[in-house]
């Protein structure tokens, strides 16, 4: 699993495994102590790489399993995407007007120049925040990504 995003009426779980389009999965909800809440909820992988789950108001972590009572190997924290974070709610403003989620970048060669040029291009178009998925990257490119 890559991430879990909570919206006003549902949660979206994204992952990187291929060929699961239309497969039945089970949404698993956990509290802040990583104790499972209620029974797993059945859902489908749709579209590719995404599972839409019911929103659980007490859930802090989530996981996806392929069987209802399968052992959960890892849990991912739920990211609030309802529009405002706690700090933004106090200030009364939204965090970002425009953000961009970049697809995974593969290969072992250095990526720092590609990242810098891409970020500069999108910042000129008004993008305020970037979401990056980094599984493996060279040290210099990783350092550059923290400054962008």
C-alpha distance (Angstrom), angle and dihedral (degrees) to the residues before:
residue distance angle dihedral
X1 . . .
X2 3.77 . .
X3 3.78 103.5 .
X4 3.79 148.5 -22.6
X5 3.80 119.0 -138.4
X6 3.81 122.7 -167.0
X7 3.80 116.7 -147.8
X8 3.82 126.8 -179.8
X9 3.83 95.4 -86.7
X10 3.83 106.6 14.6
X11 3.79 145.5 15.8
X12 3.81 123.4 -121.3
X13 3.79 119.6 -149.9
X14 3.81 118.1 -161.8
X15 3.79 126.4 -164.3
X16 3.80 139.8 169.5
X17 3.81 103.6 -129.1
X18 3.80 115.8 114.5
X19 3.81 134.1 -136.9
X20 3.79 98.7 31.7
X21 3.81 97.9 114.0
X22 3.81 108.6 144.1
X23 3.81 94.1 5.1
X24 3.80 118.9 142.9
X25 3.81 113.8 -115.8
X26 3.79 135.7 168.0
X27 3.80 125.2 -121.1
X28 3.80 111.7 -139.1
X29 3.82 121.6 -161.7
X30 3.83 127.2 -157.1
X31 3.82 134.8 -175.5
X32 3.82 127.3 -131.6
X33 3.83 89.9 -79.7
X34 3.82 89.9 52.8
X35 3.79 92.0 -111.9
X36 3.80 113.2 146.0
X37 3.80 116.4 -107.9
X38 3.82 118.3 -143.8
X39 3.80 123.4 -39.4
X40 3.82 124.9 -39.5
X41 3.81 114.8 -89.2
X42 3.81 120.4 -133.8
X43 3.81 118.7 -125.1
X44 3.82 141.4 152.8
X45 3.79 134.1 -114.8
X46 3.81 102.5 -112.0
X47 2.95 129.4 178.6
X48 3.80 105.1 16.5
X49 3.86 111.6 -72.5
X50 3.85 95.3 7.4
X51 3.80 133.6 97.8
X52 3.80 119.4 -170.8
X53 3.80 111.8 -149.0
X54 3.78 133.9 -178.4
X55 3.78 112.8 -93.7
X56 3.80 114.5 -109.4
X57 3.81 113.4 -158.7
X58 3.83 95.0 -151.3
X59 3.81 97.6 43.6
X60 3.80 118.5 113.0
X61 3.83 97.2 166.3
X62 3.79 133.0 31.1
X63 3.77 139.1 -168.9
X64 3.81 138.1 -177.4
X65 3.81 125.3 -134.5
X66 3.80 131.7 -179.6
X67 3.82 94.2 -137.1
X68 3.80 127.4 45.8
X69 3.81 96.2 -119.4
X70 3.79 100.1 27.7
X71 3.81 117.5 138.0
X72 3.81 112.4 -96.7
X73 3.81 110.9 -126.5
X74 3.79 99.0 -174.6
X75 3.79 141.7 2.7
X76 3.78 128.4 -147.2
X77 3.83 124.2 -148.6
X78 3.80 114.7 -112.9
X79 3.81 114.2 -116.0
X80 3.81 115.3 -146.0
X81 3.81 111.5 -123.4
X82 3.78 97.8 165.6
X83 3.78 90.4 115.4
X84 3.76 106.1 -92.7
X85 3.78 135.8 51.9
X86 3.81 122.7 -145.8
X87 3.80 92.3 -96.7
X88 3.79 91.6 47.3
X89 3.80 91.0 48.0
X90 3.81 89.9 54.6
X91 3.80 91.2 49.3
X92 3.80 91.9 40.4
X93 3.81 95.2 -128.4
X94 3.79 136.5 107.6
X95 3.80 117.5 -110.6
X96 3.81 99.8 -133.4
X97 3.77 133.3 12.7
X98 3.81 92.7 -167.5
X99 3.80 129.3 16.5
X100 3.79 133.3 169.1
X101 3.79 129.6 -143.1
X102 3.79 110.7 -152.3
X103 3.77 122.1 -149.0
X104 3.81 117.1 -119.7
X105 3.80 114.8 -76.4
X106 3.80 113.0 -140.7
X107 3.80 133.7 -163.5
X108 3.78 135.5 68.8
X109 3.80 97.9 -108.0
X110 3.81 121.0 104.1
X111 3.81 115.8 -81.5
X112 3.80 104.1 -175.1
X113 3.82 96.7 105.9
X114 3.80 91.8 46.4
X115 3.82 90.5 50.3
X116 3.81 94.5 47.6
X117 3.82 93.7 48.5
X118 3.80 92.8 45.0
X119 3.81 93.9 48.7
X120 3.80 92.7 46.9
X121 3.81 90.5 50.1
X122 3.81 94.2 50.5
X123 3.82 94.1 41.5
X124 3.81 88.2 57.6
X125 3.81 86.8 55.6
X126 3.81 92.0 53.2
X127 3.81 104.0 -95.8
X128 3.81 108.1 152.2
X129 3.81 101.9 -177.7
X130 3.81 137.1 26.5
X131 3.79 128.9 -153.3
X132 3.80 112.1 -152.0
X133 3.78 129.9 -170.9
X134 3.79 108.1 -154.4
X135 3.79 117.8 179.1
X136 3.80 97.2 160.3
X137 3.80 129.0 -2.9
X138 3.79 136.8 156.5
X139 3.82 117.1 -94.1
X140 3.81 97.1 -109.9
X141 3.82 93.7 49.7
X142 3.82 89.8 48.3
X143 3.81 90.2 53.1
X144 3.82 90.3 49.2
X145 3.81 92.0 50.6
X146 3.82 90.2 60.1
X147 3.81 91.4 59.3
X148 3.79 96.7 48.0
